[in-house]
Amino acid sequence: MKKIAILISLMALAACTPKAVEQTSTGATVKPVKDHQPEIYSNVTYPEGTSFLSRPDVQRYIDRKVATGQFSRAEMEAFFANVQNKPNIIGIMDKPGTSRPWYEFRKNNVAGSRITGGVKFWNDNEYAVTQASRIYGVPPEILVAIVGIETNYASNMGSFRTADALVTLAFNYPRRAEFFRKELDEFMLMAHEERQDMFTFKGSYAGAMGMPQFMPSSYRKWAVDANHDGHRNIWSDPNDVMASVANYMKQHGWQTGGKVSIPVKFQMTEAIQAKLDEDTQLTHTVGDFKRLGVQVSDGSVADSEKAFLYRLETAPGQYDYYLGLNNFYTIWQYNHSRLYVSAVKEIAENVARSR
């Protein structure tokens, strides 16, 4: 991306933007939160075509940003004068989500092309994949699988300008306005740190960016400049991409050598059903489940290891059962979906087997 001075960059109108996965990644999936800055956001509905710069709520936001000393009023006004409202994003965000069974999700996300694409991506970027795996202790196939399910190995990183997406959601989507205002804050700081034009960043309708689909806050915390060129390029530099994904995993608790999940069997009881109904949290141990009658055939997993019980619907009304372990929970933090984690695991296994 083109490097230019910040003030000039903010005045420019370059084209660039991002994508998201089904339930999005690293922050793109968000829960409605209570707004704690009512002085900025209001529930006023503005006529279509109203410029952001003319809105009182945007002016209050500009005042707050200028008061931090991090941005000048000229910078902020130039930014909002050039940002574009994208009402179609609101339609996408409000589209009802559907909960699909594993056998359907698997068919759409663990297809043969995802495996052959993963093998090719790994072969084409072997140094980057191997180095990131060695430094951070995350298996190379897991890193490849995440990029595969997030953006199909960079073939679908999104086409929205990140600035447009975040401003639209921060000011025209009250249900999640606070979350997206915070991400807008992070995005502006990110652009300053990278010394890049804010309007050159591209990504998803929700503001997720690059091959790993990082939200701006995740980018600032976890993205890595692996080749030491002064930029964390998660769009086109495989060294930075692999290191960034691996760093995210390591910082979120990945245990080198640990398993993701193990298959189990049992006779259903009320106590076991209660555990199946629990949220994805590591609040029990493998030993706890054994004492409930859960049969674990994998003897390499210690009874003291933290775990939770879950199931996957392999055909209508038919289920396989598993204990999710620490590394399952680590991947789940990347995207809060058990189906997502299961797909990452299966893609990784198939890619490693096919190389």
N, C-alpha and C positions, 0 to 999 in steps of 0.2 A: 504494500500500500504506500501511497505517496506520502512522504514526510514533508510537512510545511509548518511554518510558524503558527502558533495556536490562534492568534487573532485572525490571521488571514484564513486559516483553515475553517474557522467558525463562520466566516463570511461566505465561504465557497459553497457551491451546490453540486457536489460530486455525487455519483450514484453508487450505492452499496448497501447490503443487508443480510438476515439469518433464518433458520428452520427449527422444528421441534418434533420429537417422537410422539407416539400415541399418547402417552401420559407425560411426556417431556422429561428433560433431565436437569439435574443439578440446580433445582430452584424454579424451573419453568412450570412445574406442577405446584400450585400454591393453594392454600386454604383461605377462605374469606377471613379477613382479620379486621378488628375494630380500628377505625381511623383515630389516630392520636394527634392529628394536626388539623383540626377543623378550621383553623384560621387560614389554611391554604386551600383545602378542597371544599367545594360547596356542591349541593345537589342541583344547582341551576342547570337547566338544559339550554344550550346555546343554539341558535339557528344554524342550519347547515351552511357552511361557507364562512362562518365566523373565524377570523384569524386568531391563532393562539395568543399572539402578542397583544391583541385588544381586550383580552379577557382579564377581569380583576383577579381571579384565582391564580392565573399565570403570573400576573404582576406581583402578587404576594409571594409566589415561589421565587421569582427573580430577586425580590428584596431579601429574602432569606439567604439565597445563595451568595449575593453580593456581600451580605453582612458577615459571612464566614471569612472573607478576605481571599478566598481561593479563585474567585472569578470577578471580572470587572462587569459593570452594567453593560458596557458596549459588547462584550463577549456574549452575555446572556441574551441581550436583545437581538443580536445578529443570529444567534442560534434559533430562537423562537420565530424569527421572521422567515427563516428558511425551512423549518421543519414542516412536514405535511401530515395532516390528519388522514388516517386510514380507517374509515368506518367499517370496511369489510373485516378488519381484525376483530371488532366487537362481535360480529356475527359468528366468526369462528370460535371465539371464546365462549359464546353462549350456546353453541351447538350442544345438545344433550349428549353426554358420554354414554357409551354402552359397555357393559361388562360382558366380555366374551369369555367362553370357556377355553381352557388350555388347548384343546385339540384344534380350535379355530385360530387362536393366536399363534400357535406353533406353525401352522400351515402358512400363515402370512409373514412370519418373521424369521423362521428357521428354514427357509427354502434353500434349494440346491445352489442358487445363484449367490446366496449369502455365504455359503461355504467356499465355493470356487473363487468368489471375490475376495474372501479373507485370505485364502492361500496366495493369491496373486499379490494382494496388498502386503502381506508378510514378506514374500519373496522380493518384491520391489523395494521394500524399506527395511531390509533385514538388520542393518546396523542400528537404525533408530529404535526398532522394536527390541532388539537384544540388549542394547545399552540401557534403555529405560527399565527393562525387566531386571537386569543385573543390579542397577543402582537402587531401585526401590523395592525389590523383592516380590514383585507381582508377576505371575506367569505371563509370558508373551502372548499366549493364546487368549487370555482374558482381556488384555489391552486391545488386541485386534478385534475381538468380538464386540467390545463396547463401541468402537468406532464403526463397526459394521452395522449394529442395530440402530445407532444414533443417526448416521448420515449415509448408510450404505457405502462406506469407504470414500466419503467426500463427494459422492455424486448428487447429494441432496442436502446442502447446507442451509438452504433458505434463500429467499430473494428479496426480503424486506430490508429497507434501511433500518438499522437498529435504532437510530434516533427517532424515526417516525413511529416505529412500533412502541417504544417505551413511552414516548410523550402521549400518544393516543391512549394507551392503557392507563397512564398515570393521571390523565385529566378527563377522560371520557368513559371510564369504566369504574364507577364508584365501588363496586363489590370488592375489588382488589386494588383499589387506588393506592393505598398506603404501601403495599408491597412493591408496586411498580414505580412509585415515586422514589423509594429507596434504591431500586435498581437503576433508575435514571440518575440519581446522585452518584452511584458507583460508576456508571457508564461515563459520566463527564470526567470524573477523576481518572478513570482508566485511559481515556483519550489523551488527557494531559500527560500522564505517565509515559504513554507510548509515543507522545509527540506526533500525533496523527490527526488528520481531519476527522471530526466526528461523523461526517456524512459519508465516509468511505467504508464504515463498518457495516457488514451485512449479516443477516441471520434469519431466525424464525419469526413468525407472527408474534411470539411471546418474548422476543428479545434474546433468545439463546443463540450462541455464536459458534462458528467454526466446526471442525470435524467432531470434537467432543460435545458440542452444544452446551457450552458454559454460559450461564447468566453472568452479567458483569461482576457481581459480587464474588462468584466462584472464580472468575477469571483473575480478579485482583488477589484473591487468597491463594489459589492453587496453580495457576498457569506458570510455566517454567520456560526460561530462556535457555534452552539446552545447548544451543550452538554459540551462545555468548555474543550475539550480534547486536544486543541492545534492545531487542524486541521479542515479545512472546507471541509468536505467529502460529496460532492454532488453526489457521485457515489453510495454509499451504506448505508449512514446514513440518515434515513428519517427525523430525527430532523434537521439536517443541511440543507437537501433538502427543506423541507417545509419553514423553516425560511428564506432561501436564496431567494426563489421565492416570499415570502411575503414581504421581505425587498425590493426586486427589484420593486414590485408593489407600495409599499408605497412611496419609494423614487422617483418614476416617477409620483406621483400625485394621487394615489388612494384615493377616498373620501369615508370614511366609511359610509355605509347606502345609498350611491348613486346608481342610476340605471346605467346599461350599455347602453341601448337603449330603445326607445319606438316606437310602430307602429304609423304610420300617414296615412292620406288620403288627396287627393286634386284633383282638376281639373288641368291638366297640362297647364302651361303657359310658355312663353319664359323666364320669370324671374325665375321660379322654375326649368326649365331645366338647366339654367345657374348655379344654385346652385348645382344641381345634378352632373354637370360636374367638379366641383371644387375638389381640392385635399383634403385629410383627414387632416383638420385643424379646430381648434375651434375658428373660426373668426366671428361667428354669435351667436345669442341667440335664444332660443325657441320663444321668443316674436317676433323676426325678421321674423321667418318663419310663425308664425300665421298671421302677417300683410300681408304676401304674399298669404294668403289663405290656408295654410297648417292646417289641422284639427288634433288637438291633443286630444285624448280621455282620456289620463292619467292626471288627475288634480293634481297629487301630485308633478309634476315637475314644478318648478318656471319658469316664463317667463324670468327671468334674467340668467337662466342656459345656459352655452355655449353649442353649438350643431352644427352638420353638417348633411346634408341630403344625404342618400344613399339608394340603392335598392339592393334586392336579387332576382335573377331569380329562381323562384320556379318550373317552367316548361318551355319548350321552348317558348319564347316570352311572358311569364307571370311573373309579378314582384310584390313583396311586398316592401313597402317603410317604412323607419325608420328614426328617428333622432338619431344619435350617440351622446352620452353625454361624460362627462369627463372621466368616467371609461372605456368607449369604447376606447377612445384615449390612456388611460394608457395601456390597453392590446395591442393595436395596436403598441405601442412602443416596446413591446416584440418581435413582428413579424409584419412587415409592410404589412399586408394583411387583408382586411376587411372580407374575407371568414374565415381566421384563427380566428379572434375575434368572428365572428358569431358562429363558431364551438365550441370555448371555452364556450361561453354563453350557448349554447344548451346542451353541455355535462354536464356543471355544474348544470343546471336546472334539467336534467334527473337523474343525480346521486343523487342529494339532494332529489328528489321525490321518488327515488327507495329505499332509505335507511330505 
